[in-house]
Amino acid sequence: MLDLSDSYVDKNRSADRKMNSLRGKTVINLFFENSTRTRTSFELAGKRLGADVINMTVSSSSVAKGETLIDTAMTLNAMHVDVLVVRHADSGAVQLLSEKVNSAVINAGDGAHEHPTQALLDALTIRRRKGHLGGLTVAICGDVLHSRVARSNIHLLNVMGANVRLVAPRTLLPAQAERLGVEVFHTMRQGLKDCDIVMMLRVQNERMTGNFIPSIREYFHFFGLDYEKLSVAKPDALIMHPGPMNRGVEIDSDLADDVERSVIREQVEMGVAVRMACLDLLTRSPRENA
């Protein structure tokens, strides 16, 4: 998957970016939650491969009139689409849809559960900069409890042989986080020491019920990334963030824009290539994938 994505990075940087490998295929982006980067990159990925891409606006669809998720699946199934790209607020909703339709289904984020293509684009960004994933120390910092990005990255990085650390206040960590195959730290200075990659997470206020942090100001003081906290990481440590960023909350604005350390914009570019690879692989015939 990463090798194929790599080839699409080069293609996207060329003058002739349009292809016809998905000509005649239909991709529907079905987003029940707001999205800028993910939905736009899936749309761009499909169009660059020559597919017919439809963005369904849930707020103006029959879902808003009370139609169930299953009925929506049955309706889309009757249209004989090739790929459904789904984002939903409930964990497991995308899995349920995949069991009810004949098309390929891509999880574009379900609740606080998973965000697989984000983890793939993060891995591609790291591999292109560092040359490998195995043996690297990656610190995932911030609101781990509510982050589907964190969960997918933990799974992928463990499989690829990286050393994963979680750095967060106790209130923003899942129970028994060590069972995920990670090291857990509660201070940035300890957690970032000698790290190769520092991956910051957005504080997801929309998923919080109750008080998880005393204040934004105090959170940034202890867990917001700035040059002082980054100084204990390796001199060539890279800074990542899945977006959207809360500047001055989880990351200092100057650091986020530091072209020598930050690969945040590069992650966005890698997202298009990774999603092209996903669409490519899922629309191939069984013989082509053999």
JOTA-V593657 format. One record per backbone hydrogen bond with DSSP energy under -0.5 kcal/mol. NH is the residue of the N-H (numbers start at 1). CO is the residue of the C=O. Records with the same first field share a line. If there is no record, write none. Layout:
# JOTA-V593657
NH = CO / CO
This chain:
# JOTA-V593657
5 = 1
6 = 2
7 = 3
8 = 4
9 = 5
10 = 6
11 = 7
12 = 8
13 = 9
14 = 11
17 = 15
19 = 48
22 = 49
23 = 20
24 = 50
25 = 22
27 = 52
28 = 83
29 = 27 / 54
30 = 28 / 85
31 = 29 / 56
32 = 30 / 87
40 = 36
41 = 37
42 = 38
43 = 39
44 = 40
45 = 41
46 = 42
47 = 43
48 = 44
49 = 45
50 = 47
51 = 46
52 = 25
53 = 51
54 = 27
56 = 29 / 54
57 = 55
58 = 31 / 56
60 = 57
61 = 58
64 = 58 / 61
65 = 62
66 = 63
67 = 62
72 = 68
73 = 69
74 = 70
75 = 71
76 = 72
77 = 73
78 = 74
79 = 75 / 76
80 = 77
81 = 76
82 = 26
83 = 26
84 = 104
85 = 28 / 83
86 = 84 / 106
87 = 30
88 = 109
93 = 90
96 = 92
97 = 93
98 = 94
99 = 95 / 96
100 = 97
101 = 97
104 = 82
106 = 84
108 = 86 / 106
110 = 114
111 = 88
113 = 110
114 = 110
115 = 148
117 = 107
118 = 115
119 = 115
120 = 116
121 = 117
122 = 118
123 = 119
124 = 120
125 = 121
126 = 122
127 = 123
128 = 124
129 = 125
130 = 126
131 = 127
135 = 161
136 = 133
138 = 136 / 163
139 = 137 / 197
140 = 138 / 165
141 = 139 / 199
142 = 167
144 = 142 / 172
145 = 172
147 = 144
148 = 146
151 = 147
152 = 148
153 = 149
154 = 150
155 = 151
156 = 152
157 = 153
158 = 154
159 = 155
160 = 156
161 = 158
162 = 157
163 = 136
164 = 162
165 = 138
166 = 183
167 = 140
168 = 185
172 = 169
173 = 170
177 = 174
179 = 176
180 = 177
181 = 178
182 = 178
183 = 164
185 = 166
188 = 222
191 = 187
192 = 188
193 = 190
194 = 232
195 = 192
196 = 137
197 = 137
198 = 238
199 = 139 / 197
200 = 198 / 240
201 = 141
204 = 202
205 = 203
207 = 204
208 = 205
210 = 208
212 = 210
219 = 215
220 = 216
221 = 217
222 = 218
223 = 219
224 = 219 / 220
225 = 250
230 = 226
231 = 227
232 = 229
233 = 230
234 = 195
237 = 234
238 = 196
239 = 261
240 = 198
242 = 200
247 = 245
248 = 251
249 = 246
250 = 246
251 = 246
252 = 225
256 = 252
257 = 253
258 = 255
259 = 257
261 = 258
262 = 258
263 = 239
267 = 263
268 = 264
269 = 265
270 = 266
271 = 267
272 = 268 / 269
273 = 269
274 = 270
275 = 271
276 = 272
277 = 273
278 = 274
279 = 275
280 = 276
281 = 277
282 = 278
283 = 279 / 280
284 = 281
288 = 285
289 = 285
290 = 286
